Amino acid sequence: MILNLLFWCMVIIICLLIILFWQRWRFRKMLNRLSQMLVKAKEGTFNEANYDESILSSIESQMKEYLTTSVSSTEQMAHEKEKIKRLISDISHQTKTPVTNLLLYSQLLAEQADLSTENQKYLTQISQQTEKLNFLITTLIKLSRLETGILALHPQKTAILPMLKEVQLQFNENAQQKNIQIILENTQEEAIFDQKWTTEALANIVENAIKYTADDGKITIKTTAYEFFCRIDITDTGIGISEKELAQIFTRFYRSSSVADNEGVGIGLYLTRQILAAENAYLKVDSKLEEGSTFSVFLVK
């Protein structure tokens, strides 16, 4: 009786082992098949092979549907991007000549000695508005290229100080006209950034600082190093920004009612943030009304 019981126990154990190994074999076969499917999907050569009611067949069917949709979406996106690229190129080409001519004719008219005071005033307005239009078109083209990926940034490890000196030199004359000091603190730090576009991003901040700082003010540019990033602080003694507007100043075309009389189109800070985001950098601001502002740029080291 005991021997008979042991025999059947052994039979059951052997059957369970066979089932276990069979299940493992099926599972391994499915994993191998899924691995092959993914490899072919990456190579773009995937085709559905099984046409039964199994789970694997269902997965293959869903993957084929997903890949077909993805390829279609990718092709459509590439087509749309090409259309946008052509549109931007056309806008850039078609607007360059008339804007340049407007500026040229304004300068030629300004050289005429017989213009009345009123006409000179109108001519100045035409020239200023044309320059504003030229700036707006140029900025929007840059922004569109950034947002659509047509224009790519190329960050690399670079010394920070030469870039800061370039920004300081660019705005020294404007600052001197208002007797504003631009104080640049020395730094030996390096960070990962695209020098051309990051220079433009910082230039937008410094330009705003000069614009909204009263005569005899001060702008300080200071770099602080941390383990994984560098922080560039641009601090001014200007009019400051109210707390309720801090979250809005980085939006496209935002213009505070308190500075409506100042020149500008409200796109500089938006472009700055887009540039920095494209190279995994970050921008924040700390400000109080009538006490000035500090714009902090965080660059990865």
C-alpha positions as CSV (number, residue, x, y, z in Angstrom):
1,M,0.0,0.0,0.0
2,I,2.8,2.4,1.0
3,L,4.8,1.5,-2.1
4,N,1.8,2.1,-4.3
5,L,1.3,5.6,-2.7
6,L,5.0,6.4,-3.2
7,F,4.7,5.4,-6.8
8,W,1.8,7.7,-7.5
9,C,3.5,10.5,-5.6
10,M,6.6,10.1,-7.8
11,V,4.4,10.1,-10.9
12,I,2.7,13.3,-9.9
13,I,6.0,15.0,-9.1
14,I,7.4,13.9,-12.4
15,C,4.3,15.3,-14.2
16,L,4.6,18.6,-12.3
17,L,8.3,18.9,-13.3
18,I,7.5,18.2,-16.9
19,I,4.7,20.8,-16.9
20,L,7.0,23.3,-15.1
21,F,9.8,22.8,-17.7
22,W,7.3,23.0,-20.5
23,Q,5.9,26.2,-19.2
24,R,9.5,27.6,-18.8
25,W,10.2,26.6,-22.3
26,R,7.1,28.3,-23.6
27,F,7.8,31.4,-21.6
28,R,11.4,31.6,-22.8
29,K,10.3,31.1,-26.4
30,M,7.8,34.0,-26.0
31,L,10.5,36.2,-24.5
32,N,12.8,35.4,-27.4
33,R,10.1,36.1,-29.9
34,L,9.3,39.4,-28.2
35,S,13.0,40.3,-28.2
36,Q,13.1,39.6,-32.0
37,M,10.0,41.7,-32.5
38,L,11.6,44.6,-30.7
39,V,14.9,44.3,-32.6
40,K,13.0,44.2,-35.9
41,A,10.8,47.1,-34.8
42,K,13.9,49.2,-34.1
43,E,15.3,48.3,-37.5
44,G,12.0,49.1,-39.2
45,T,11.6,45.5,-40.6
46,F,8.9,44.2,-38.3
47,N,5.9,42.3,-39.8
48,E,3.2,40.4,-38.0
49,A,4.0,36.6,-38.2
50,N,1.4,34.8,-36.1
51,Y,-2.3,34.8,-37.0
52,D,-4.0,32.8,-34.2
53,E,-5.8,33.6,-31.0
54,S,-2.7,33.4,-28.7
55,I,-1.4,36.2,-26.5
56,L,1.7,36.4,-28.6
57,S,-0.3,36.9,-31.7
58,S,-2.4,39.6,-30.0
59,I,0.8,41.4,-28.9
60,E,2.2,41.2,-32.5
61,S,-1.0,42.6,-33.9
62,Q,-1.0,45.5,-31.4
63,M,2.6,46.2,-32.0
64,K,2.1,46.2,-35.8
65,E,-0.8,48.7,-35.3
66,Y,1.3,50.9,-33.0
67,L,4.4,50.9,-35.3
68,T,2.3,51.7,-38.3
69,T,0.6,54.6,-36.5
70,S,4.0,55.8,-35.2
71,V,5.6,55.7,-38.6
72,S,2.7,57.5,-40.1
73,S,2.8,60.2,-37.3
74,T,6.6,60.5,-37.7
75,E,6.3,61.0,-41.5
76,Q,3.5,63.5,-41.0
77,M,5.5,65.4,-38.4
78,A,8.5,65.5,-40.7
79,H,6.3,66.8,-43.5
80,E,4.8,69.5,-41.3
81,K,8.2,70.5,-40.0
82,E,9.4,70.9,-43.6
83,K,6.4,73.1,-44.4
84,I,7.1,75.2,-41.4
85,K,10.8,75.4,-42.3
86,R,9.9,76.6,-45.8
87,L,7.4,79.1,-44.4
88,I,10.0,80.6,-42.0
89,S,12.5,80.8,-44.8
90,D,9.9,82.6,-47.0
91,I,9.0,85.0,-44.3
92,S,12.6,85.8,-43.6
93,H,13.4,86.3,-47.2
94,Q,10.3,88.3,-48.1
95,T,10.5,90.7,-45.2
96,K,14.2,91.4,-45.2
97,T,14.2,93.6,-48.3
98,P,11.2,95.9,-47.5
99,V,12.3,96.4,-43.9
100,T,15.9,97.2,-45.0
101,N,14.6,99.6,-47.5
102,L,12.4,101.4,-44.9
103,L,15.4,101.9,-42.7
104,L,17.5,103.1,-45.6
105,Y,15.0,105.6,-46.9
106,S,14.4,106.8,-43.3
107,Q,18.1,107.5,-43.0
108,L,18.2,109.3,-46.4
109,L,15.2,111.5,-45.4
110,A,16.8,112.3,-42.1
111,E,19.8,113.8,-43.9
112,Q,17.5,116.3,-45.7
113,A,18.1,119.8,-44.2
114,D,14.7,121.2,-45.1
115,L,12.6,118.9,-43.0
116,S,10.2,120.7,-40.6
117,T,10.3,119.8,-36.9
118,E,7.0,118.0,-37.2
119,N,8.2,115.9,-40.2
120,Q,11.4,115.1,-38.3
121,K,9.3,113.8,-35.5
122,Y,7.3,111.6,-37.9
123,L,10.4,110.3,-39.5
124,T,11.9,109.4,-36.1
125,Q,8.7,107.4,-35.3
126,I,8.9,105.6,-38.7
127,S,12.5,104.7,-38.1
128,Q,11.9,103.5,-34.6
129,Q,8.8,101.4,-35.5
130,T,10.7,99.9,-38.5
131,E,13.5,98.8,-36.2
132,K,11.0,97.4,-33.8
133,L,9.4,95.4,-36.6
134,N,12.8,94.2,-37.8
135,F,13.6,93.0,-34.3
136,L,10.2,91.3,-33.9
137,I,10.4,89.4,-37.2
138,T,14.0,88.3,-36.4
139,T,13.1,87.2,-32.9
140,L,10.0,85.3,-34.0
141,I,12.0,83.5,-36.7
142,K,14.6,82.5,-34.1
143,L,11.8,81.3,-31.8
144,S,10.0,79.3,-34.4
145,R,13.2,77.6,-35.4
146,L,13.9,76.7,-31.8
147,E,10.4,75.5,-31.1
148,T,10.2,73.3,-34.2
149,G,13.7,71.8,-33.8
150,I,14.9,73.3,-37.0
151,L,17.6,75.2,-35.1
152,A,19.5,73.0,-32.8
153,L,21.8,74.0,-30.0
154,H,25.2,72.4,-29.5
155,P,26.1,72.6,-25.8
156,Q,29.7,71.8,-24.8
157,K,31.9,72.4,-21.8
158,T,33.1,76.0,-22.0
159,A,34.6,78.6,-19.8
160,I,31.8,81.0,-18.5
161,L,33.9,84.2,-18.2
162,P,34.5,85.0,-21.9
163,M,30.7,84.8,-22.5
164,L,30.0,87.2,-19.6
165,K,32.7,89.6,-20.9
166,E,31.1,89.5,-24.3
167,V,27.7,90.4,-22.8
168,Q,29.2,93.2,-20.7
169,L,31.1,94.7,-23.8
170,Q,27.9,94.5,-25.9
171,F,25.9,96.7,-23.4
172,N,28.7,99.0,-22.0
173,E,27.8,101.9,-24.3
174,N,24.0,101.6,-23.5
175,A,24.8,101.5,-19.8
176,Q,27.1,104.5,-19.9
177,Q,24.4,106.6,-21.5
178,K,22.4,106.2,-18.3
179,N,25.5,106.2,-16.1
180,I,24.8,102.6,-15.1
181,Q,27.7,100.4,-13.9
182,I,27.9,96.8,-15.2
183,I,30.0,95.1,-12.6
184,L,31.3,91.6,-13.7
185,E,32.8,89.5,-11.0
186,N,35.7,87.2,-12.1
187,T,35.2,83.4,-12.3
188,Q,37.2,80.4,-13.4
189,E,34.2,78.1,-13.7
190,E,33.2,76.0,-16.7
191,A,29.7,74.7,-17.7
192,I,27.9,73.0,-20.5
193,F,26.2,75.4,-22.9
194,D,25.9,76.7,-26.4
195,Q,28.0,79.9,-26.4
196,K,26.2,81.7,-29.2
197,W,22.7,81.1,-27.9
198,T,23.4,81.4,-24.2
199,T,25.1,84.7,-24.9
200,E,21.9,85.9,-26.5
201,A,19.8,84.6,-23.6
202,L,22.0,86.5,-21.1
203,A,22.0,89.6,-23.3
204,N,18.2,89.7,-23.2
205,I,18.3,89.8,-19.4
206,V,21.0,92.5,-19.3
207,E,19.2,94.6,-21.9
208,N,16.1,94.5,-19.8
209,A,18.1,95.4,-16.6
210,I,19.5,98.5,-18.3
211,K,16.0,99.4,-19.7
212,Y,14.3,99.2,-16.3
213,T,17.1,100.7,-14.1
214,A,17.2,104.4,-13.4
215,D,20.2,106.6,-14.1
216,D,23.2,106.1,-11.8
217,G,22.1,102.5,-11.1
218,K,24.1,99.3,-11.0
219,I,24.0,95.8,-12.6
220,T,26.1,93.0,-11.1
221,I,26.9,89.7,-12.9
222,K,28.1,87.1,-10.5
223,T,28.8,83.3,-10.9
224,T,28.4,80.8,-8.1
225,A,29.7,77.2,-8.4
226,Y,28.0,74.1,-7.0
227,E,28.8,70.4,-7.4
228,F,26.6,69.8,-10.4
229,F,25.8,73.2,-11.8
230,C,26.8,76.9,-12.0
231,R,24.5,79.8,-11.2
232,I,24.8,83.1,-13.0
233,D,23.1,85.9,-11.1
234,I,22.3,89.2,-13.0
235,T,21.2,91.7,-10.3
236,D,20.0,95.2,-11.0
237,T,18.8,98.1,-8.9
238,G,15.8,98.8,-11.2
239,I,12.1,99.2,-10.7
240,G,11.5,95.5,-9.7
241,I,8.6,93.2,-10.5
242,S,5.4,92.7,-8.5
243,E,4.9,89.3,-7.0
244,K,1.7,88.7,-9.0
245,E,3.6,89.3,-12.3
246,L,6.6,87.1,-11.6
247,A,4.8,84.0,-13.1
248,Q,3.8,86.0,-16.2
249,I,6.9,87.7,-17.3
250,F,8.2,84.6,-19.1
251,T,5.1,84.2,-21.3
252,R,5.0,85.2,-24.9
253,F,4.3,88.9,-25.6
254,Y,3.6,89.7,-21.9
255,R,3.9,93.4,-21.2
256,S,3.3,94.8,-17.7
257,S,1.0,97.9,-17.6
258,S,3.7,99.6,-15.5
259,V,6.2,99.5,-18.3
260,A,3.8,100.0,-21.3
261,D,5.5,103.3,-22.2
262,N,9.0,101.6,-22.5
263,E,10.2,100.1,-25.8
264,G,9.8,96.4,-26.2
265,V,7.5,93.7,-27.5
266,G,7.5,91.3,-24.5
267,I,9.2,88.3,-26.1
268,G,12.8,88.6,-24.9
269,L,12.4,86.7,-21.6
270,Y,10.3,84.0,-23.3
271,L,13.0,83.5,-25.9
272,T,15.6,83.4,-23.1
273,R,13.8,80.6,-21.3
274,Q,13.3,78.6,-24.5
275,I,17.0,78.8,-25.3
276,L,18.0,77.7,-21.8
277,A,15.5,74.9,-21.7
278,A,16.9,73.6,-25.0
279,E,20.2,73.0,-23.3
280,N,18.8,71.6,-20.0
281,A,19.5,74.9,-18.2
282,Y,17.0,76.8,-16.0
283,L,16.0,80.4,-15.3
284,K,14.4,81.8,-12.2
285,V,13.8,85.4,-10.9
286,D,13.6,87.0,-7.5
287,S,12.3,90.5,-7.4
288,K,10.7,93.2,-5.3
289,L,9.1,96.4,-6.4
290,E,11.3,99.4,-6.2
291,E,14.2,97.2,-5.0
292,G,15.5,95.6,-8.1
293,S,15.6,92.1,-9.6
294,T,17.9,89.1,-9.7
295,F,17.6,86.7,-12.7
296,S,19.4,83.5,-12.0
297,V,20.6,81.2,-14.8
298,F,21.5,77.6,-13.8
299,L,23.9,75.9,-16.2
300,V,24.9,72.2,-15.9
301,K,28.5,71.6,-15.3
